Amino acid sequence: MKKIIIVLAALLALLLGLWAQHSLKVDFTATDGNEYRWSSGEGKWKVVNYFAEWCAPCLREMPELNRFYQLHKDEIDIFAVSFDPLDNEQLIVLKRKYDIQFAVVASLNSIPWNQPPKSLPTTYILDAKGNVRQQLKGEQSAQKLIQTINKLKGL
């Protein structure tokens, strides 16, 4: 009987450990050190924008992305991802230089889309569960982003 209790306790501990590992998994980290999951965020949809410093359309759309962030930050998360492999300090410099007011991703552990985009700028719209609902190519405006999200939500 004692062996059965020990085996059951060990099995329970193993299951709790696996559950904790799965539920606490970090999908990406921002330059400020905050950790995120694609499916978290209190039911918030997400906008993920790939950019590069050498991409003129990417830099032209940054003020619109900042505007979108300022208008919708309470209900929609927005993240910038550098197309180029830059370290955290280089990303912080870019964030300041181009006045990126929303989170810049420092490290990606997983992505819900198949691979990085083949052209820039590319923006992904993710629902609250972290599923990619739309991929947008080219420059985006704050108005087009919210219209796209509202349409995807059925509003």
Residue frames as qw, qx, qy, qz and C-alpha x, y, z in Angstrom:
[[0.000, 0.884, 0.467, 0.000, 0.00, 0.00, 0.00],
 [0.326, -0.781, 0.099, 0.523, 2.84, 2.36, 0.89],
 [0.407, -0.123, 0.596, 0.681, 4.49, 1.74, -2.51],
 [0.208, 0.634, 0.663, 0.338, 1.25, 2.52, -4.32],
 [0.139, -0.936, -0.239, 0.217, 0.93, 5.85, -2.49],
 [0.392, -0.576, 0.350, 0.626, 4.54, 6.72, -3.35],
 [0.358, 0.173, 0.696, 0.599, 3.99, 5.82, -7.03],
 [0.082, 0.804, 0.567, 0.161, 0.76, 7.83, -7.16],
 [0.251, -0.880, -0.042, 0.401, 2.45, 10.82, -5.49],
 [0.405, -0.342, 0.510, 0.677, 5.35, 10.64, -7.96],
 [0.279, 0.437, 0.713, 0.472, 2.94, 10.38, -10.89],
 [0.046, -0.910, -0.406, 0.066, 0.96, 13.36, -9.60],
 [0.334, -0.739, 0.182, 0.556, 4.17, 15.39, -9.18],
 [0.398, -0.035, 0.644, 0.653, 5.22, 14.50, -12.73],
 [0.169, 0.665, 0.654, 0.317, 1.85, 15.53, -14.16],
 [0.166, -0.929, -0.214, 0.254, 1.88, 18.81, -12.24],
 [0.409, -0.523, 0.373, 0.648, 5.40, 19.50, -13.48],
 [0.331, 0.229, 0.693, 0.597, 4.42, 18.87, -17.09],
 [0.034, 0.837, 0.536, 0.105, 1.34, 21.06, -16.72],
 [0.283, -0.854, -0.014, 0.437, 3.38, 23.88, -15.16],
 [0.423, -0.271, 0.516, 0.694, 6.03, 23.66, -17.87],
 [0.244, 0.469, 0.691, 0.493, 3.40, 23.82, -20.61],
 [0.076, -0.888, -0.451, -0.043, 1.40, 26.63, -19.03],
 [0.331, -0.844, 0.075, 0.415, 4.45, 28.76, -18.20],
 [0.683, 0.159, 0.409, 0.584, 6.18, 28.37, -21.57],
 [0.016, 0.758, -0.042, -0.651, 7.44, 31.66, -22.96],
 [0.716, 0.562, 0.372, 0.181, 7.00, 32.21, -26.69],
 [0.497, 0.571, 0.000, 0.653, 9.01, 35.41, -26.91],
 [0.463, -0.593, -0.266, 0.602, 10.75, 38.12, -24.90],
 [0.246, 0.931, 0.151, 0.221, 10.70, 41.87, -25.55],
 [0.492, 0.504, -0.301, 0.643, 13.68, 44.20, -25.28],
 [0.320, -0.639, 0.267, -0.646, 12.40, 45.41, -21.89],
 [0.009, 0.246, -0.917, 0.314, 12.66, 41.85, -20.52],
 [0.676, 0.080, 0.356, -0.640, 8.92, 41.16, -20.45],
 [0.109, -0.074, 0.963, 0.235, 7.99, 37.62, -21.50],
 [0.599, 0.228, 0.015, -0.768, 4.93, 36.78, -23.58],
 [0.404, 0.135, 0.899, 0.103, 2.87, 33.92, -24.94],
 [0.116, -0.096, -0.568, -0.809, 0.99, 34.17, -28.22],
 [0.382, -0.470, -0.737, -0.302, -2.17, 32.81, -26.60],
 [0.336, -0.519, -0.549, 0.563, -2.09, 35.02, -23.51],
 [0.105, 0.111, 0.115, 0.982, -2.94, 38.66, -23.06],
 [0.237, 0.355, 0.594, -0.682, -6.35, 38.55, -21.44],
 [0.507, 0.587, 0.629, -0.051, -8.13, 37.82, -24.69],
 [0.111, 0.799, -0.170, -0.566, -6.29, 40.48, -26.66],
 [0.813, 0.543, 0.134, 0.158, -5.67, 40.18, -30.37],
 [0.532, -0.564, 0.298, 0.557, -2.11, 40.82, -31.52],
 [0.569, 0.819, -0.067, -0.006, -0.47, 42.68, -34.38],
 [0.720, -0.406, 0.357, 0.435, 3.05, 41.50, -35.23],
 [0.466, 0.878, -0.059, -0.092, 5.01, 43.67, -37.64],
 [0.814, -0.088, 0.226, 0.528, 8.27, 42.56, -39.28],
 [0.202, 0.977, -0.048, -0.039, 10.55, 45.47, -40.12],
 [0.791, -0.040, 0.045, 0.609, 14.17, 46.31, -40.94],
 [0.205, -0.739, -0.001, 0.642, 16.15, 49.52, -40.70],
 [0.198, -0.229, 0.598, 0.742, 17.14, 49.27, -44.37],
 [0.116, 0.493, 0.816, 0.277, 13.47, 48.96, -45.43],
 [0.030, -0.099, -0.032, -0.994, 12.12, 52.43, -46.32],
 [0.514, -0.402, -0.466, -0.598, 8.43, 51.34, -46.30],
 [0.631, -0.372, -0.622, 0.274, 8.97, 49.81, -42.85],
 [0.314, -0.191, -0.300, 0.880, 10.26, 53.09, -41.47],
 [0.199, -0.218, -0.273, -0.916, 7.51, 55.08, -43.20],
 [0.587, -0.434, -0.563, -0.387, 4.81, 52.99, -41.52],
 [0.440, -0.118, -0.667, 0.590, 6.26, 53.25, -37.98],
 [0.157, -0.049, 0.243, -0.956, 4.35, 56.46, -37.14],
 [0.656, -0.147, -0.359, -0.648, 1.11, 54.72, -38.17],
 [0.688, -0.147, -0.699, 0.129, 1.95, 51.69, -36.03],
 [0.207, -0.029, -0.524, 0.826, 2.67, 54.03, -33.11],
 [0.404, -0.107, -0.046, -0.907, -0.68, 55.72, -33.75],
 [0.727, -0.168, -0.581, -0.325, -2.43, 52.34, -33.80],
 [0.527, -0.095, -0.695, 0.480, -0.71, 51.43, -30.53],
 [0.015, -0.021, 0.353, -0.935, -1.77, 54.69, -28.86],
 [0.544, -0.095, -0.189, -0.812, -5.38, 54.29, -30.01],
 [0.864, -0.091, -0.341, -0.358, -5.83, 50.57, -29.28],
 [0.272, 0.422, -0.787, 0.358, -3.24, 49.51, -26.68],
 [0.480, -0.201, 0.582, -0.625, -5.92, 48.60, -24.14],
 [0.853, 0.178, 0.296, -0.390, -7.59, 46.04, -26.41],
 [0.889, 0.441, -0.056, 0.107, -4.90, 44.95, -28.90],
 [0.604, -0.595, 0.341, 0.405, -1.21, 44.16, -28.37],
 [0.645, 0.754, -0.120, 0.036, 1.31, 45.18, -31.03],
 [0.713, -0.485, 0.368, 0.347, 4.88, 43.93, -31.42],
 [0.455, 0.798, -0.355, -0.172, 7.73, 44.74, -33.77],
 [0.891, -0.182, 0.351, 0.224, 10.09, 41.99, -34.93],
 [0.043, 0.758, -0.483, -0.435, 13.37, 42.81, -36.61],
 [0.902, 0.407, -0.085, -0.114, 13.89, 40.91, -39.84],
 [0.486, 0.608, -0.545, 0.312, 17.64, 41.16, -39.25],
 [0.805, -0.348, -0.422, 0.228, 19.31, 39.14, -36.48],
 [0.086, 0.684, -0.279, 0.669, 20.13, 41.90, -33.98],
 [0.431, -0.172, -0.739, 0.488, 21.02, 41.58, -30.32],
 [0.241, -0.765, -0.570, 0.177, 19.00, 43.20, -27.55],
 [0.287, -0.590, -0.023, 0.754, 21.21, 46.31, -27.35],
 [0.121, 0.001, 0.556, 0.822, 21.00, 46.90, -31.11],
 [0.130, -0.579, -0.746, -0.303, 17.21, 46.55, -30.95],
 [0.279, -0.744, -0.401, 0.456, 16.99, 49.05, -28.09],
 [0.221, -0.357, 0.247, 0.873, 19.02, 51.53, -30.19],
 [0.014, -0.256, -0.698, -0.668, 16.61, 51.04, -33.13],
 [0.213, -0.683, -0.696, 0.060, 13.60, 51.41, -30.85],
 [0.241, -0.699, -0.176, 0.650, 14.89, 54.77, -29.61],
 [0.216, -0.201, 0.451, 0.842, 16.17, 55.97, -33.00],
 [0.155, -0.248, -0.671, -0.681, 12.83, 55.38, -34.75],
 [0.358, -0.122, 0.345, -0.859, 10.63, 56.16, -31.72],
 [0.528, -0.178, -0.779, -0.286, 8.98, 52.73, -31.69],
 [0.377, -0.412, 0.329, -0.761, 6.51, 53.17, -28.84],
 [0.922, -0.154, 0.010, -0.355, 5.37, 49.55, -28.58],
 [0.745, -0.433, 0.501, 0.079, 7.21, 46.35, -27.66],
 [0.507, 0.629, -0.559, -0.187, 10.11, 45.17, -29.81],
 [0.988, -0.144, 0.020, -0.060, 10.73, 41.42, -29.74],
 [0.150, -0.772, 0.617, 0.043, 14.22, 40.51, -28.55],
 [0.038, -0.262, 0.958, 0.114, 14.00, 36.73, -28.89],
 [0.773, 0.062, -0.169, -0.608, 11.48, 34.40, -30.49],
 [0.374, -0.249, 0.884, -0.132, 11.16, 30.90, -29.06],
 [0.342, 0.343, 0.862, 0.150, 8.22, 30.02, -31.28],
 [0.236, 0.226, -0.184, -0.927, 6.12, 31.60, -33.99],
 [0.583, 0.322, 0.655, -0.357, 2.55, 30.69, -34.95],
 [0.643, 0.681, -0.121, -0.329, 3.26, 31.26, -38.65],
 [0.973, 0.177, 0.024, 0.144, 5.33, 28.90, -40.80],
 [0.706, 0.011, 0.041, 0.707, 8.42, 31.02, -41.36],
 [0.130, -0.574, -0.054, 0.807, 9.64, 34.61, -41.39],
 [0.540, 0.757, 0.242, -0.276, 8.18, 36.69, -44.23],
 [0.713, 0.179, 0.375, 0.565, 9.85, 36.86, -47.62],
 [0.226, 0.576, 0.194, 0.761, 9.13, 40.58, -48.09],
 [0.288, -0.443, -0.478, 0.702, 8.93, 43.63, -45.87],
 [0.291, -0.234, 0.673, -0.639, 7.04, 45.09, -44.26],
 [0.513, -0.222, -0.774, -0.298, 4.81, 42.16, -43.34],
 [0.350, -0.269, 0.460, -0.771, 2.23, 42.28, -40.58],
 [0.350, -0.194, -0.913, -0.076, 0.48, 39.32, -38.98],
 [0.518, -0.360, 0.116, -0.767, -2.87, 39.59, -37.20],
 [0.313, -0.014, -0.932, 0.183, -3.35, 36.99, -34.45],
 [0.561, -0.572, -0.352, -0.484, -6.56, 36.28, -32.59],
 [0.478, -0.682, 0.348, -0.430, -6.77, 36.00, -28.80],
 [0.958, -0.190, 0.215, -0.022, -5.82, 32.32, -28.96],
 [0.357, -0.614, 0.563, 0.424, -2.63, 33.07, -30.87],
 [0.662, 0.333, 0.625, 0.246, -3.84, 31.82, -34.24],
 [0.119, -0.242, 0.364, 0.891, -2.73, 33.72, -37.34],
 [0.426, 0.615, 0.595, -0.293, -5.86, 35.14, -38.91],
 [0.502, 0.856, 0.121, 0.034, -4.37, 37.41, -41.57],
 [0.621, -0.246, 0.229, 0.708, -1.04, 38.25, -43.18],
 [0.280, 0.936, 0.170, -0.130, -0.74, 41.76, -44.60],
 [0.697, 0.073, 0.203, 0.684, 2.02, 42.73, -47.01],
 [0.248, 0.573, 0.179, 0.760, 3.26, 46.28, -47.46],
 [0.035, 0.155, -0.363, 0.918, 2.76, 49.45, -45.47],
 [0.268, -0.583, -0.766, -0.021, -0.19, 49.53, -43.08],
 [0.129, -0.486, 0.086, -0.860, -2.14, 52.40, -41.58],
 [0.164, -0.006, 0.742, -0.650, -3.74, 52.49, -38.15],
 [0.629, 0.215, 0.097, -0.741, -7.14, 52.70, -39.85],
 [0.692, 0.268, -0.589, -0.322, -6.53, 49.69, -42.10],
 [0.236, 0.171, -0.899, 0.327, -5.30, 47.59, -39.18],
 [0.323, 0.106, 0.637, -0.691, -8.35, 48.23, -37.02],
 [0.690, 0.286, -0.139, -0.651, -10.69, 47.73, -40.00],
 [0.558, 0.270, -0.776, -0.118, -9.01, 44.38, -40.74],
 [0.070, 0.058, -0.873, 0.479, -9.23, 43.25, -37.13],
 [0.483, 0.176, 0.377, -0.770, -12.86, 44.31, -36.80],
 [0.704, 0.289, -0.398, -0.512, -13.72, 42.44, -39.99],
 [0.440, 0.203, -0.869, 0.102, -11.95, 39.31, -38.71],
 [0.102, 0.047, 0.758, -0.643, -13.88, 39.62, -35.45],
 [0.023, -0.499, -0.824, -0.269, -17.13, 39.88, -37.39],
 [0.081, -0.611, -0.398, 0.679, -17.82, 43.44, -36.25]]
